[in-house]
Amino acid sequence: MTSSVLPAAANIDLGTAALLAVFGLGALALLLARIDHALETFGGEDVAVSKTNCPACGARIAAEADRCPYCERSFDDEEGDEDGPPDYGWVET
């Protein structure tokens, strides 16, 4: 009597094994893509790129930026030197 280490694996035909291999590789590729996206979005910043906060909305932006990509404030404007968020027409009571 010979016993197999993996008796369930002996019953899998070649088509099922190929399908499982393709599924596993596809799942791995999706996982690596999500990890790459997460590092790009939330971390893994390039050390050479210096960042600062936008004076208007407080978002993290590149220090060399001419305009905030979030609130669209231009840093080249002479008139926009006031501190604080942009005026959206809110009425203070």
N, C-alpha and C positions, 0 to 999 in steps of 0.2 A: 504494500500500500504506500503510495506516494501522496503526500499532502501538499497542496499549493499554499504559498504564503498569502496570496490574494485570490481566494476562490471566486470572488465576484468578478474580478477582472478577466478571468479565463472565459467567462460567458459573454463577453462583449465582442461583437463582430467588428470588422474593420471599418465599416461605414459609421457605426456609432462612435468608435474611437476617433475617427477623423472629425466628425461633427463636434465632439467634446473638445478636441484640440483647437478647432477654429473658434469655437465659442470662448474658450479660455484665453486665446490670443486677442480676440476682439475685446473681451472684458478688460484685459491688461492694458490694451491701447487706450481705451476710454478712461481708465483710472489714471494713467500717466498724463493724458491730456488735461484731466481735471486738476491734477496736482500742479502741472505747469501753469494753468490758468490761475490757480489759487496763489502760487508764488508770485506771479506777475501782478496780481491785483493787491494782495495783502502783505507781501513781504518780498524778500529777495531783491531789494532795491540795489541798483548799481551804486557802489560807494563813490564813484566819481561824480555822480549827479547830486548836487546839493539842493536841498529843499528848504522852503520857508512857508510861512502861513500867509494867506491872502489877508491884507488889512481890512477888507470889506466883509468877507464871509467866513474867514478863518480856515479855509480848505488848504490842504497840503499841496503845494504847487512847486514847480521847478523855480529855483532862485533867478534864473535868467529869463523867465517868462515876461512878456510884454503885456499880457492880458490873462486874467483868471478864466480858465475854461468852465468854471462853475457859475460864477455870477456875472461874467463878461466885463468886469471892471478893467479898464485900461490903466496901466501904471505910467503911461507917458503923458496923460492929461495933467495940465497944470491946475485945473479947477477941482479935480477929484482928490485933493490932499486931505480931506477931513477924515478923522478916525471914525470907526463904527460901521455898521452895515449900511447898504444903500437904502435910500428913502423909497419905500414902496407905496407911499400915500396913506400910511396908517395914521389914525388920529389918536393922540394921547389924551387920556381923560384924567 
